[in-house]
Amino acid sequence: MAKEQRESRERLAKDIRRQIGTQANATFLRRLPVFAINDELPDELNALLGQLDKVERSEGRDRNRA
């Protein structure tokens, strides 16, 4: 990567970190709604999520064997 491009990215990263810490950003973030999981999922959706978990676990075991 060219030195100029690297320095540009470093300046951008520094600027983003500075902006994240501002009072205006903190105020904005406090006003965002809190994200929560709805525990009252329909039975059909719970069943589908259970099937998805089983498939993901079995694929993970298959990958570990290879």
Phi and psi restraints in degrees (value plus and minus 20) as a CYANA .aco file:
   2 ALA   PHI     -85.6   -45.6
   2 ALA   PSI     129.0   169.0
   3 LYS   PHI     -78.8   -38.8
   3 LYS   PSI     -61.7   -21.7
   4 GLU   PHI     -82.5   -42.5
   4 GLU   PSI     -61.9   -21.9
   5 GLN   PHI     -86.2   -46.2
   5 GLN   PSI     -61.6   -21.6
   6 ARG   PHI     -83.1   -43.1
   6 ARG   PSI     -64.2   -24.2
   7 GLU   PHI     -85.2   -45.2
   7 GLU   PSI     -57.3   -17.3
   8 SER   PHI     -82.8   -42.8
   8 SER   PSI     -63.7   -23.7
   9 ARG   PHI     -85.6   -45.6
   9 ARG   PSI     -58.7   -18.7
  10 GLU   PHI     -85.1   -45.1
  10 GLU   PSI     -60.9   -20.9
  11 ARG   PHI     -83.5   -43.5
  11 ARG   PSI     -61.8   -21.8
  12 LEU   PHI     -82.6   -42.6
  12 LEU   PSI     -66.5   -26.5
  13 ALA   PHI     -80.8   -40.8
  13 ALA   PSI     -62.3   -22.3
  14 LYS   PHI     -83.6   -43.6
  14 LYS   PSI     -61.7   -21.7
  15 ASP   PHI     -85.5   -45.5
  15 ASP   PSI     -61.1   -21.1
  16 ILE   PHI     -83.4   -43.4
  16 ILE   PSI     -64.9   -24.9
  17 ARG   PHI     -80.5   -40.5
  17 ARG   PSI     -58.7   -18.7
  18 ARG   PHI     -85.3   -45.3
  18 ARG   PSI     -64.3   -24.3
  19 GLN   PHI     -88.0   -48.0
  19 GLN   PSI     -53.6   -13.6
  20 ILE   PHI     -81.2   -41.2
  20 ILE   PSI     -54.8   -14.8
  21 GLY   PHI    -104.9   -64.9
  21 GLY   PSI     -15.9    24.1
  22 THR   PHI     -96.0   -56.0
  22 THR   PSI     137.4   177.4
  23 GLN   PHI     -83.2   -43.2
  23 GLN   PSI     -58.0   -18.0
  24 ALA   PHI     -81.2   -41.2
  24 ALA   PSI     -61.2   -21.2
  25 ASN   PHI     -88.6   -48.6
  25 ASN   PSI     -61.4   -21.4
  26 ALA   PHI     -80.9   -40.9
  26 ALA   PSI     -62.3   -22.3
  27 THR   PHI     -82.7   -42.7
  27 THR   PSI     -65.0   -25.0
  28 PHE   PHI     -79.2   -39.2
  28 PHE   PSI     -67.5   -27.5
  29 LEU   PHI     -84.0   -44.0
  29 LEU   PSI     -55.6   -15.6
  30 ARG   PHI     -85.6   -45.6
  30 ARG   PSI     -47.1    -7.1
  31 ARG   PHI    -104.1   -64.1
  31 ARG   PSI     -31.4     8.6
  32 LEU   PHI     -89.6   -49.6
  32 LEU   PSI     125.3   165.3
  33 PRO   PHI     -87.8   -47.8
  33 PRO   PSI     129.3   169.3
  34 VAL   PHI     -98.8   -58.8
  34 VAL   PSI     113.0   153.0
  35 PHE   PHI    -108.1   -68.1
  35 PHE   PSI     106.4   146.4
  36 ALA   PHI    -153.6  -113.6
  36 ALA   PSI     131.2   171.2
  37 ILE   PHI    -104.2   -64.2
  37 ILE   PSI     112.6   152.6
  38 ASN   PHI    -102.9   -62.9
  38 ASN   PSI      95.2   135.2
  39 ASP   PHI     -96.1   -56.1
  39 ASP   PSI     -29.3    10.7
  40 GLU   PHI    -121.3   -81.3
  40 GLU   PSI      44.7    84.7
  41 LEU   PHI    -102.5   -62.5
  41 LEU   PSI     127.4   167.4
  42 PRO   PHI     -80.4   -40.4
  42 PRO   PSI     129.8   169.8
  43 ASP   PHI     -76.5   -36.5
  43 ASP   PSI     -60.0   -20.0
  44 GLU   PHI     -82.9   -42.9
  44 GLU   PSI     -61.0   -21.0
  45 LEU   PHI     -87.4   -47.4
  45 LEU   PSI     -60.5   -20.5
  46 ASN   PHI     -80.3   -40.3
  46 ASN   PSI     -60.8   -20.8
  47 ALA   PHI     -84.0   -44.0
  47 ALA   PSI     -62.9   -22.9
  48 LEU   PHI     -84.4   -44.4
  48 LEU   PSI     -61.0   -21.0
  49 LEU   PHI     -83.9   -43.9
  49 LEU   PSI     -57.2   -17.2
  50 GLY   PHI     -83.2   -43.2
  50 GLY   PSI     -62.3   -22.3
  51 GLN   PHI     -83.4   -43.4
  51 GLN   PSI     -61.3   -21.3
  52 LEU   PHI     -81.6   -41.6
  52 LEU   PSI     -63.8   -23.8
  53 ASP   PHI     -79.0   -39.0
  53 ASP   PSI     -63.1   -23.1
  54 LYS   PHI     -81.6   -41.6
  54 LYS   PSI     -64.6   -24.6
  55 VAL   PHI     -83.7   -43.7
  55 VAL   PSI     -64.2   -24.2
  56 GLU   PHI     -83.1   -43.1
  56 GLU   PSI     -60.3   -20.3
  57 ARG   PHI     -85.8   -45.8
  57 ARG   PSI     -62.1   -22.1
  58 SER   PHI     -88.3   -48.3
  58 SER   PSI     -57.3   -17.3
  59 GLU   PHI     -86.3   -46.3
  59 GLU   PSI     -56.2   -16.2
  60 GLY   PHI     -83.9   -43.9
  60 GLY   PSI     -60.2   -20.2
  61 ARG   PHI     -87.0   -47.0
  61 ARG   PSI     -60.0   -20.0
  62 ASP   PHI     -83.6   -43.6
  62 ASP   PSI     -59.1   -19.1
  63 ARG   PHI     -85.9   -45.9
  63 ARG   PSI     -56.5   -16.5
  64 ASN   PHI     -89.6   -49.6
  64 ASN   PSI     -46.3    -6.3
  65 ARG   PHI     -96.6   -56.6
  65 ARG   PSI     -47.4    -7.4
